[in-house]
């Protein structure tokens, strides 16, 4: 396929995103999500206890390696950088709005409060919990995130945080899946040279 002008790099980025999206969405992590969750129990003898049923450590670690590409703003496949790309491209209003809707829905979820807290009076957002796991356990470990992660692992409520991590990954998967389809439409427009800006 031959691309003309400055759209070459853009099409390459959109297609690379879709390649990584396929890798992300086909992870065995998601096959283990169904039927999963966290169970919390209290007994007078032993106190609080909880168990997490869902993706194992190995599949979670593998998933996060790809997830980081979509999360980290310094990566060209991050949703933040993709938003800048969509803003700059000569695409129809409908395609541009599709991307914005998908990204906004994910950000709304990530920036909303979870039911979990590590300090009195303030719930962690879903984004904060995701970042504790990503930067405290799986990738580019940061000292503060690592300390929080290690502290969480010693509490009986750790499985609830694992469940929240799964929820955040599923929300990312919904967004990445939608963006993959939008990217396909964008590539068609860019390679065909048709730009309906009426919307």
FILUM-96673 format. One line per field, with one value per atom (N, C-alpha, C): atom name; x, y, z; residue number from 1. Coordinates in Angstrom, 1 decimal. Example, Ala and Ser with C-alpha at 12.3 -4.5 7.8 and 13.67 -1.06 7.14 Angstrom:
! residues 2
site = [N CA C N CA C]
x = [13.2 12.3 13.2 12.8 13.7 12.9]
y = [-5.7 -4.5 -3.3 -2.2 -1.1 0.0]
z = [7.8 7.8 7.8 7.1 7.1 7.9]
pos = [1 1 1 2 2 2]
END
This chain:
! residues 199
site = [N CA C N CA C N CA C N CA C N CA C N CA C N CA C N CA C N CA C N CA C N CA C N CA C N CA C N CA C N CA C N CA C N CA C N CA C N CA C N CA C N CA C N CA C N CA C N CA C N CA C N CA C N CA C N CA C N CA C N CA C N CA C N CA C N CA C N CA C N CA C N CA C N CA C N CA C N CA C N CA C N CA C N CA C N CA C N CA C N CA C N CA C N CA C N CA C N CA C N CA C N CA C N CA C N CA C N CA C N CA C N CA C N CA C N CA C N CA C N CA C N CA C N CA C N CA C N CA C N CA C N CA C N CA C N CA C N CA C N CA C N CA C N CA C N CA C N CA C N CA C N CA C N CA C N CA C N CA C N CA C N CA C N CA C N CA C N CA C N CA C N CA C N CA C N CA C N CA C N CA C N CA C N CA C N CA C N CA C N CA C N CA C N CA C N CA C N CA C N CA C N CA C N CA C N CA C N CA C N CA C N CA C N CA C N CA C N CA C N CA C N CA C N CA C N CA C N CA C N CA C N CA C N CA C N CA C N CA C N CA C N CA C N CA C N CA C N CA C N CA C N CA C N CA C N CA C N CA C N CA C N CA C N CA C N CA C N CA C N CA C N CA C N CA C N CA C N CA C N CA C N CA C N CA C N CA C N CA C N CA C N CA C N CA C N CA C N CA C N CA C N CA C N CA C N CA C N CA C N CA C N CA C N CA C N CA C N CA C N CA C N CA C N CA C N CA C N CA C N CA C N CA C N CA C N CA C N CA C N CA C N CA C N CA C N CA C N CA C N CA C N CA C N CA C N CA C N CA C N CA C N CA C N CA C N CA C N CA C N CA C N CA C N CA C N CA C N CA C N CA C N CA C N CA C N CA C N CA C N CA C N CA C N CA C N CA C N CA C]
x = [0.8 0.0 0.9 0.6 1.4 0.7 1.4 0.8 1.5 0.7 1.2 1.4 2.5 2.7 2.9 2.5 2.8 1.9 1.0 0.1 0.9 2.1 2.8 3.1 3.7 4.0 2.8 1.7 0.5 -0.1 -0.2 -0.8 0.1 1.4 2.3 2.0 1.8 1.5 0.1 -0.9 -2.2 -2.1 -1.4 -1.3 -0.5 0.6 1.3 0.5 -0.3 -1.2 -2.1 -2.7 -3.6 -2.9 -1.6 -0.9 -0.7 -0.3 -0.2 -1.5 -2.6 -3.9 -4.3 -4.0 -4.3 -3.6 -2.3 -1.5 -2.1 -2.5 -3.1 -4.4 -5.3 -6.6 -6.7 -5.7 -5.6 -4.9 -4.5 -3.8 -4.6 -4.0 -4.7 -5.2 -4.7 -5.2 -6.7 -7.3 -8.7 -9.5 -8.9 -9.6 -9.9 -9.0 -9.1 -9.9 -10.4 -11.2 -12.6 -13.2 -14.5 -14.7 -15.7 -15.9 -15.0 -14.1 -13.2 -13.8 -13.0 -13.4 -12.7 -13.1 -12.5 -13.5 -13.2 -14.1 -13.4 -14.2 -13.7 -14.5 -13.9 -14.6 -14.0 -14.8 -14.3 -14.8 -13.8 -14.2 -13.6 -14.3 -13.8 -12.4 -12.2 -10.9 -9.7 -9.9 -8.7 -8.8 -9.9 -10.1 -10.4 -9.9 -10.3 -9.4 -10.0 -9.3 -10.0 -9.2 -9.7 -8.9 -9.6 -8.9 -9.3 -8.4 -8.7 -8.7 -9.7 -9.8 -9.8 -8.8 -8.7 -7.4 -6.9 -5.7 -4.5 -3.6 -2.4 -1.4 -0.3 0.8 1.5 1.7 2.4 1.7 0.4 -0.4 -0.6 -0.7 -0.8 0.4 1.6 2.9 3.0 2.7 2.8 1.9 0.6 -0.3 0.2 0.7 1.2 2.3 3.1 4.2 3.6 2.5 1.8 1.0 0.3 -0.6 0.2 1.5 2.3 2.4 2.4 2.5 1.3 0.2 -1.0 -1.2 -0.5 -0.6 0.4 1.7 2.8 2.9 2.7 2.6 3.8 5.0 6.2 6.3 5.3 5.3 4.4 4.8 4.0 2.7 2.5 1.2 0.3 0.8 -0.1 -1.3 -2.4 -3.7 -3.5 -2.7 -2.4 -1.8 -0.8 -0.1 -1.0 -1.8 -2.7 -3.8 -4.2 -5.1 -4.5 -3.3 -2.6 -2.5 -2.3 -2.2 -3.6 -4.6 -6.0 -6.3 -5.9 -6.2 -5.5 -4.3 -3.5 -3.9 -4.6 -4.9 -6.1 -6.1 -7.3 -8.3 -9.0 -10.0 -11.4 -12.4 -13.8 -14.1 -15.0 -15.4 -15.9 -16.6 -17.1 -16.0 -15.0 -13.9 -13.1 -12.9 -12.2 -13.1 -14.4 -15.2 -15.3 -15.2 -15.2 -14.0 -12.8 -11.7 -11.8 -12.3 -12.4 -13.4 -14.5 -15.5 -14.8 -14.1 -13.5 -12.5 -11.6 -10.6 -11.3 -12.3 -12.9 -13.6 -14.2 -14.9 -13.9 -12.8 -11.7 -11.2 -10.9 -10.4 -11.4 -12.7 -13.7 -13.7 -13.6 -13.6 -12.3 -11.1 -9.9 -9.8 -10.4 -10.3 -11.4 -12.3 -13.4 -12.8 -13.5 -13.1 -13.4 -12.5 -12.7 -13.3 -13.8 -14.2 -13.1 -11.8 -10.7 -9.9 -9.3 -8.5 -7.3 -6.3 -5.1 -4.8 -5.6 -5.6 -7.0 -7.1 -8.4 -9.1 -10.3 -11.1 -10.8 -10.0 -9.8 -9.7 -10.7 -10.6 -9.6 -8.9 -8.0 -8.9 -8.4 -9.0 -8.6 -9.3 -8.9 -7.6 -7.3 -6.0 -4.8 -5.1 -4.0 -3.7 -4.8 -4.5 -3.8 -4.2 -3.5 -2.1 -1.7 -0.4 0.4 -0.2 0.5 1.0 0.2 0.6 1.6 1.3 2.2 3.6 3.7 5.0 5.5 4.7 5.2 5.5 5.1 5.3 5.8 5.3 5.5 6.5 6.6 7.3 7.9 9.1 9.8 9.5 9.8 9.4 9.9 9.0 9.3 9.2 10.2 10.3 9.0 8.3 7.1 6.0 5.8 4.8 5.2 6.4 6.9 6.6 6.8 6.5 5.0 4.2 2.7 2.3 2.9 2.5 2.9 4.1 4.6 3.7 3.3 2.4 1.1 0.5 -0.8 -0.7 0.4 0.5 0.5 0.8 0.7 -0.6 -1.6 -2.9 -3.9 -4.9 -5.8 -6.7 -6.6 -7.5 -6.8 -5.6 -4.8 -5.6 -6.4 -7.2 -8.2 -8.7 -9.6 -8.9 -7.6 -6.8 -6.5 -6.3 -6.0 -7.3 -8.4 -9.7 -9.8 -9.5 -9.6 -8.6 -7.4 -6.5 -7.1 -7.8 -8.4 -9.5 -10.3 -11.3 -10.7 -9.6 -8.9 -8.4 -7.9 -7.4 -8.5 -9.6 -10.8 -11.3 -11.3 -11.7 -10.7 -9.4 -8.5 -8.8 -9.1 -9.4 -10.6 -11.6 -12.8 -12.3 -11.5 -11.1 -10.2 -9.2 -8.2 -9.0 -10.0 -10.7 -11.5 -12.1 -12.8 -11.9 -10.7 -9.7 -9.2 -9.0 -8.6 -9.5 -10.8 -11.8 -11.8 -11.6 -11.5 -10.3 -9.2 -7.9 -8.1 -8.9 -9.1 -9.8 -10.8 -11.6 -10.7 -9.8 -8.9 -7.9 -7.4 -6.5 -7.1 -8.4 -9.1 -9.3 -9.6 -9.8 -8.4 -7.4 -6.1 -5.5 -5.7 -5.2 -6.0 -7.3 -8.2 -8.2 -7.8 -7.8 -9.1 -10.1 -11.4 -11.5 -11.9 -12.0 -13.3 -14.3 -15.6 -15.6 -15.4 -15.3 -16.6 -17.7 -19.0 -19.5 -19.1 -19.4 -20.6]
y = [-1.2 0.0 1.2 2.2 3.5 4.6 5.3 6.5 7.8 8.8 10.0 11.1 11.9 13.0 12.7 13.7 13.6 12.6 12.0 11.0 9.7 9.5 8.2 7.9 8.8 8.5 8.3 9.1 8.9 7.6 7.1 5.8 4.7 4.9 3.9 3.8 5.0 5.0 4.3 4.7 4.1 2.5 2.1 0.6 0.0 0.6 0.1 0.0 1.0 1.0 -0.3 -0.5 -1.6 -2.9 -3.0 -4.2 -4.5 -3.5 -3.7 -3.9 -3.3 -3.5 -5.0 -5.6 -7.0 -7.8 -7.5 -8.2 -8.1 -6.9 -6.6 -7.3 -7.2 -7.8 -9.3 -9.9 -11.3 -12.0 -11.2 -11.7 -12.7 -13.7 -14.7 -14.2 -13.0 -12.3 -12.1 -11.7 -11.5 -12.8 -13.9 -15.1 -15.6 -15.1 -15.4 -14.4 -13.4 -12.4 -12.9 -13.6 -14.1 -15.0 -14.6 -15.4 -15.1 -14.1 -13.7 -12.7 -12.3 -11.3 -11.5 -10.8 -10.9 -11.2 -12.1 -12.5 -12.1 -11.4 -10.9 -11.6 -12.1 -12.7 -12.2 -12.3 -11.9 -13.0 -13.4 -14.4 -13.9 -14.2 -13.7 -14.2 -15.4 -16.1 -15.5 -15.4 -15.0 -13.6 -12.9 -11.5 -11.5 -10.5 -10.4 -11.3 -11.8 -12.6 -12.4 -12.4 -12.2 -13.0 -13.4 -14.1 -13.5 -13.5 -13.0 -14.1 -14.2 -15.2 -14.5 -14.8 -14.1 -14.3 -13.4 -13.6 -13.8 -14.7 -15.0 -13.9 -14.0 -13.0 -13.0 -14.1 -14.2 -13.5 -13.7 -13.1 -11.6 -11.2 -9.8 -9.1 -9.6 -9.0 -8.8 -9.9 -9.8 -8.7 -8.7 -7.7 -6.2 -6.0 -4.7 -4.2 -5.0 -4.6 -3.9 -4.4 -3.8 -2.6 -2.8 -1.7 -0.4 -0.5 0.7 1.6 0.9 1.7 2.6 2.3 3.1 4.1 3.8 4.7 5.8 5.5 6.5 7.5 8.8 9.9 10.0 9.5 9.7 8.6 7.7 6.7 7.2 7.0 7.5 6.8 5.6 4.9 5.2 6.1 6.5 7.2 7.0 7.6 9.1 9.7 11.1 11.6 10.9 11.2 10.9 9.9 9.6 10.7 11.3 12.4 13.6 13.8 14.9 14.6 13.3 12.9 13.1 12.7 12.8 14.3 15.2 16.6 17.2 16.6 17.2 16.6 15.5 14.8 15.4 15.4 15.9 14.8 14.5 13.4 14.0 13.2 13.7 13.9 14.8 15.1 13.8 13.0 11.7 10.8 10.7 9.8 10.4 11.7 12.4 12.3 12.5 12.4 11.0 10.0 8.6 8.4 8.9 8.7 9.4 10.7 11.5 10.8 10.3 9.6 8.4 7.6 6.4 6.8 7.8 8.2 8.9 9.7 10.4 9.4 8.4 7.4 6.7 6.3 5.7 6.6 7.9 8.8 9.1 9.1 9.3 8.2 7.0 5.8 5.9 6.1 6.1 7.2 8.3 9.4 9.4 8.5 8.4 7.6 7.8 7.2 5.7 4.9 3.5 3.4 2.3 2.2 1.9 2.0 1.6 2.8 2.7 3.8 3.3 4.1 3.8 4.8 5.9 6.9 7.3 7.8 8.2 9.3 9.1 10.2 10.4 9.6 9.8 8.5 8.3 7.1 7.2 6.2 6.2 6.2 6.8 6.7 5.4 5.0 3.8 3.9 5.2 5.4 5.3 5.8 5.7 4.2 3.4 2.0 1.3 1.6 1.0 1.4 2.7 3.1 2.5 2.2 1.5 0.2 -0.5 -1.9 -1.7 -0.8 -0.7 -0.3 0.8 1.4 0.9 0.1 -0.5 -1.9 -2.6 -4.0 -4.5 -3.9 -4.6 -3.9 -2.6 -1.9 -0.6 -0.2 1.0 1.3 0.5 0.6 1.9 2.6 3.9 3.7 4.2 4.0 4.2 5.3 5.5 4.5 4.3 3.3 1.9 1.6 0.3 0.1 1.2 1.2 0.9 1.7 1.5 0.1 -0.4 -1.8 -2.8 -2.7 -3.7 -3.6 -2.4 -2.3 -2.9 -2.7 -3.3 -4.9 -5.4 -6.9 -7.5 -6.7 -7.3 -7.2 -6.6 -6.4 -7.5 -7.8 -8.8 -8.3 -7.0 -6.4 -6.3 -6.9 -6.8 -7.4 -8.5 -9.0 -8.0 -7.1 -6.1 -5.2 -4.9 -4.0 -4.8 -6.1 -6.9 -6.8 -7.0 -6.9 -5.5 -4.5 -3.2 -3.0 -3.6 -3.6 -4.3 -5.4 -6.1 -5.2 -4.5 -3.6 -2.5 -2.0 -0.9 -1.5 -2.7 -3.3 -3.6 -4.0 -4.3 -2.9 -1.9 -0.5 -0.1 -0.3 0.0 -0.9 -2.1 -3.0 -2.5 -2.0 -1.5 -0.3 0.6 1.8 1.4 0.5 0.1 -0.6 -1.4 -2.1 -1.1 -0.1 1.0 1.8 2.2 3.0 2.2 0.9 0.1 0.2 0.2 0.3 1.7 2.7 4.1 4.3 3.7 3.8 3.2 2.1 1.5 2.4 3.1 4.1 5.3 5.7 6.8 6.5 5.2 4.8 4.8 4.4 4.4 5.8 6.7 8.1 8.7 8.4 9.0 8.5 7.2 6.6 6.8 7.1 7.4 8.9 9.7 11.1 11.8 11.1 11.7 12.3 13.5 14.2 15.0 14.3 15.0 15.7 17.0 17.8 18.3 17.9 18.4 17.7 16.4 15.6 14.7]
z = [0.0 0.0 0.0 -0.8 -0.9 -0.2 0.6 1.3 0.8 0.8 0.2 1.3 1.2 2.0 3.5 4.3 5.8 6.5 5.8 6.4 6.6 6.0 6.1 7.5 8.3 9.7 10.5 10.2 11.0 10.8 9.5 9.2 9.9 9.9 10.5 12.0 12.7 14.1 14.4 13.6 13.8 13.6 12.6 12.4 13.5 14.0 15.1 16.3 16.6 17.7 17.6 16.5 16.3 16.4 16.0 16.2 17.7 18.5 19.9 20.6 20.0 20.6 20.4 19.3 19.1 20.1 20.3 21.3 22.7 23.1 24.4 24.6 23.6 23.7 23.6 23.0 23.0 24.1 25.1 26.3 27.0 27.5 28.3 29.7 30.0 31.2 31.1 30.0 29.8 29.9 29.4 29.5 31.0 31.9 33.3 34.1 33.5 34.2 34.5 33.5 33.7 34.9 35.7 36.9 38.1 37.9 38.9 39.9 40.9 41.9 43.2 44.2 45.5 46.5 47.4 48.5 49.8 50.6 51.9 53.0 54.0 55.2 56.5 57.5 58.8 59.8 60.6 61.7 63.0 64.1 65.4 65.7 65.3 65.6 64.9 63.5 62.7 62.1 62.3 61.8 60.3 59.6 58.2 57.3 56.3 55.3 54.0 52.9 51.6 50.6 49.5 48.4 47.1 46.1 44.8 43.8 43.0 42.0 40.6 39.8 38.5 37.9 37.0 36.3 37.3 36.9 37.7 37.5 38.4 38.3 37.0 36.4 35.1 34.0 33.9 32.8 33.1 34.4 34.7 34.3 34.7 34.4 32.8 32.1 30.6 30.1 30.6 30.1 30.3 31.5 31.9 31.0 30.4 29.5 28.3 27.8 26.7 27.1 28.2 28.8 28.9 29.4 29.6 28.3 27.1 25.9 25.7 26.2 26.1 27.2 28.3 29.5 29.6 29.2 29.5 28.4 28.8 27.9 27.0 27.4 26.6 25.5 25.4 24.4 23.2 22.0 20.9 20.7 21.4 21.3 22.5 23.4 24.5 24.0 24.8 24.4 24.4 25.3 25.3 23.9 23.5 22.2 21.0 21.1 20.1 19.9 21.1 21.0 20.3 20.5 19.8 18.3 18.0 16.6 15.9 16.6 16.0 15.8 16.7 16.6 15.4 15.0 13.9 12.6 12.5 11.3 10.6 9.2 8.5 8.3 9.5 9.5 9.6 9.3 9.4 10.9 11.2 12.5 13.3 12.5 13.2 13.7 12.9 13.4 14.6 14.5 15.6 16.9 16.8 17.9 18.5 17.7 18.1 19.1 18.6 19.4 20.8 20.7 21.9 22.9 22.4 23.3 24.0 23.3 23.9 24.9 24.6 25.6 26.8 26.6 27.7 28.6 28.1 28.9 29.8 29.2 30.1 31.1 30.8 31.8 32.9 32.5 33.5 34.5 34.0 35.0 35.8 35.2 35.9 37.0 36.7 37.6 38.7 38.6 39.6 40.8 42.0 43.2 43.2 43.7 43.9 45.4 45.8 47.2 48.2 47.7 48.5 48.9 50.1 50.7 51.4 51.5 52.3 53.3 53.3 54.4 54.7 56.0 56.5 55.6 55.2 54.6 53.1 52.4 51.0 50.3 49.4 48.5 47.4 47.1 45.9 44.6 43.6 42.3 41.7 40.7 39.9 39.3 38.8 38.2 39.2 40.4 41.4 41.8 41.9 42.1 41.0 39.8 38.6 38.6 38.9 38.9 40.1 41.2 42.3 41.8 41.1 40.6 39.5 38.5 37.4 37.8 38.6 39.0 40.3 41.0 42.3 42.2 41.1 41.0 39.7 38.6 37.3 36.3 36.4 35.4 35.9 35.5 35.9 37.4 38.3 39.7 40.3 40.8 41.5 43.0 43.8 45.2 46.0 45.8 46.5 46.2 44.9 44.5 45.0 45.1 45.6 47.1 47.8 49.3 49.5 48.8 48.9 48.6 47.4 47.0 48.0 48.6 49.6 50.8 51.2 52.4 52.1 50.9 50.5 50.6 50.1 50.1 51.5 52.5 53.8 54.5 53.8 54.4 53.9 54.7 54.3 53.1 52.9 51.8 50.5 50.4 49.1 47.9 48.1 47.0 46.4 47.3 46.8 45.8 46.1 45.2 43.9 44.0 42.8 41.9 42.6 41.8 41.1 41.8 41.2 40.0 40.1 39.0 37.8 38.0 36.9 36.3 37.1 36.6 35.7 36.1 35.4 34.0 34.1 32.8 31.9 32.4 31.5 30.9 31.7 31.2 30.1 30.3 29.2 28.0 28.2 27.0 26.2 26.9 26.2 25.3 25.9 25.2 24.0 24.3 23.2 22.1 22.4 21.4 20.5 21.1 20.4 19.6 20.1 19.4 18.2 18.4 17.2 16.0 16.3 15.2 14.6 15.5 15.0 14.2 14.6 13.8 12.4 12.3 11.0 10.1 10.6 9.9 9.5 10.4 10.1 9.0 9.0 8.0 6.6 6.6 5.3 4.8 5.7 5.3 4.8 5.5 5.2 3.9 3.7 2.5 1.2 1.5 0.4 0.0 1.0 0.7 0.8 1.5 1.6 3.0 3.2 4.5 4.6 5.1 5.3 6.6 6.6 7.8 8.3 7.6 8.0 9.2 9.4 10.5 10.3]
pos = [1 1 1 2 2 2 3 3 3 4 4 4 5 5 5 6 6 6 7 7 7 8 8 8 9 9 9 10 10 10 11 11 11 12 12 12 13 13 13 14 14 14 15 15 15 16 16 16 17 17 17 18 18 18 19 19 19 20 20 20 21 21 21 22 22 22 23 23 23 24 24 24 25 25 25 26 26 26 27 27 27 28 28 28 29 29 29 30 30 30 31 31 31 32 32 32 33 33 33 34 34 34 35 35 35 36 36 36 37 37 37 38 38 38 39 39 39 40 40 40 41 41 41 42 42 42 43 43 43 44 44 44 45 45 45 46 46 46 47 47 47 48 48 48 49 49 49 50 50 50 51 51 51 52 52 52 53 53 53 54 54 54 55 55 55 56 56 56 57 57 57 58 58 58 59 59 59 60 60 60 61 61 61 62 62 62 63 63 63 64 64 64 65 65 65 66 66 66 67 67 67 68 68 68 69 69 69 70 70 70 71 71 71 72 72 72 73 73 73 74 74 74 75 75 75 76 76 76 77 77 77 78 78 78 79 79 79 80 80 80 81 81 81 82 82 82 83 83 83 84 84 84 85 85 85 86 86 86 87 87 87 88 88 88 89 89 89 90 90 90 91 91 91 92 92 92 93 93 93 94 94 94 95 95 95 96 96 96 97 97 97 98 98 98 99 99 99 100 100 100 101 101 101 102 102 102 103 103 103 104 104 104 105 105 105 106 106 106 107 107 107 108 108 108 109 109 109 110 110 110 111 111 111 112 112 112 113 113 113 114 114 114 115 115 115 116 116 116 117 117 117 118 118 118 119 119 119 120 120 120 121 121 121 122 122 122 123 123 123 124 124 124 125 125 125 126 126 126 127 127 127 128 128 128 129 129 129 130 130 130 131 131 131 132 132 132 133 133 133 134 134 134 135 135 135 136 136 136 137 137 137 138 138 138 139 139 139 140 140 140 141 141 141 142 142 142 143 143 143 144 144 144 145 145 145 146 146 146 147 147 147 148 148 148 149 149 149 150 150 150 151 151 151 152 152 152 153 153 153 154 154 154 155 155 155 156 156 156 157 157 157 158 158 158 159 159 159 160 160 160 161 161 161 162 162 162 163 163 163 164 164 164 165 165 165 166 166 166 167 167 167 168 168 168 169 169 169 170 170 170 171 171 171 172 172 172 173 173 173 174 174 174 175 175 175 176 176 176 177 177 177 178 178 178 179 179 179 180 180 180 181 181 181 182 182 182 183 183 183 184 184 184 185 185 185 186 186 186 187 187 187 188 188 188 189 189 189 190 190 190 191 191 191 192 192 192 193 193 193 194 194 194 195 195 195 196 196 196 197 197 197 198 198 198 199 199 199]
END
